[in-house]
Amino acid sequence: MSGAIGPGSEGMNLEHIKTCVRCGLRYDWRRSSSDSLKMTYCSHLCEAADLGFTLEALLHARPLTSTEAEASEPETAAI
């Protein structure tokens, strides 16, 4: 089924309706708050919950400096 339905000058075009792979909600992918995966997840919350992170956060991530990496390593106790 194609064409516009609902009120308004444009209505809702069924060609833009997708189903979220995490929650199963039907949504208009053009209005999804998911930054990178609009045609997969209905919102950035579903994206983060399913992947454990958002792709937008991954793109802005920076590698740890050597001092940050050393500080994050647990100290081993001498036996």
C-alpha positions as CSV (number, residue, x, y, z in Angstrom):
1,M,0.0,0.0,0.0
2,S,1.4,3.4,-0.9
3,G,0.2,6.9,-0.8
4,A,-0.5,9.5,1.9
5,I,-2.9,8.8,4.7
6,G,-4.1,10.9,7.6
7,P,-4.7,14.7,8.1
8,G,-2.5,17.4,6.8
9,S,-1.4,18.5,3.3
10,E,1.1,15.6,3.0
11,G,-0.4,13.1,5.5
12,M,1.7,10.1,6.4
13,N,3.4,8.2,3.6
14,L,3.5,4.5,4.3
15,E,6.7,4.1,2.4
16,H,8.4,6.0,5.3
17,I,7.1,3.7,8.0
18,K,9.7,1.2,9.5
19,T,9.6,-1.1,12.5
20,C,12.2,-0.7,15.2
21,V,14.4,-3.8,15.5
22,R,14.6,-3.4,19.3
23,C,11.1,-2.5,20.5
24,G,9.0,-3.4,17.5
25,L,7.4,0.1,17.4
26,R,6.3,1.4,14.0
27,Y,7.8,4.8,13.2
28,D,8.4,7.3,10.5
29,W,12.2,6.9,9.9
30,R,12.6,10.5,8.8
31,R,11.5,11.7,12.3
32,S,13.6,9.2,14.3
33,S,15.9,10.6,16.9
34,S,18.5,8.0,16.2
35,D,21.4,10.0,14.7
36,S,23.0,7.3,12.5
37,L,20.6,4.4,12.2
38,K,17.3,6.1,11.4
39,M,16.1,3.2,9.3
40,T,16.8,0.6,12.0
41,Y,15.9,2.2,15.4
42,C,13.0,4.4,16.4
43,S,15.1,6.5,18.8
44,H,18.6,7.0,20.1
45,L,17.5,5.2,23.3
46,C,16.7,2.0,21.4
47,E,20.0,2.3,19.4
48,A,22.0,2.7,22.6
49,A,20.1,-0.1,24.4
50,D,20.5,-2.6,21.5
51,L,24.2,-1.8,20.7
52,G,25.4,-0.7,24.1
53,F,26.4,2.6,22.5
54,T,25.3,5.0,19.8
55,L,27.3,5.3,16.5
56,E,27.4,9.1,17.0
57,A,29.2,8.6,20.3
58,L,31.6,6.1,18.7
59,L,32.4,8.6,16.0
60,H,33.2,11.3,18.5
61,A,35.3,9.0,20.8
62,R,39.0,9.6,21.1
63,P,41.7,7.1,21.9
64,L,43.1,7.0,25.5
65,T,46.4,8.8,26.1
66,S,49.1,6.6,27.6
67,T,48.6,8.2,31.1
68,E,44.8,7.5,30.9
69,A,45.4,4.0,29.8
70,E,47.9,3.4,32.7
71,A,45.4,4.9,35.2
72,S,42.6,2.6,34.0
73,E,44.7,-0.6,34.3
74,P,44.1,-2.4,37.6
75,E,47.2,-2.9,39.8
76,T,48.3,-6.5,40.3
77,A,49.2,-7.5,43.8
78,A,52.6,-9.2,44.2
79,I,52.3,-12.7,45.5
